[in-house]
Amino acid sequence: MKLITKVVKGNHSAAIYYNNRFAEYVVRFCTNGIHGVSADYFTDSKEDAVETAEHQINYLKEKDHVQSR
């Protein structure tokens, strides 16, 4: 798989890969460097992969901020 881009905020990250074999994009989410395998997201759209990664990482970062109050 080829790494397309990464989204990182605080201790949360999402790496977006393209898998030639299945002609799909894979978003892998990590928190504190630990890959959340069950959270992987698969799509045939690069735009969908990037938007999903950004949305989820922003959500997780905001959730951390609310919990730390």
Buried (B, 14 or more C-beta within 10 A) or exposed (E): BEEBEEBEBEEBBBBBBBEEEEEBBBBBBBBEEEEEEEEEBEBEEEEBBBEBBBEBBEEBBEEBEEEEE
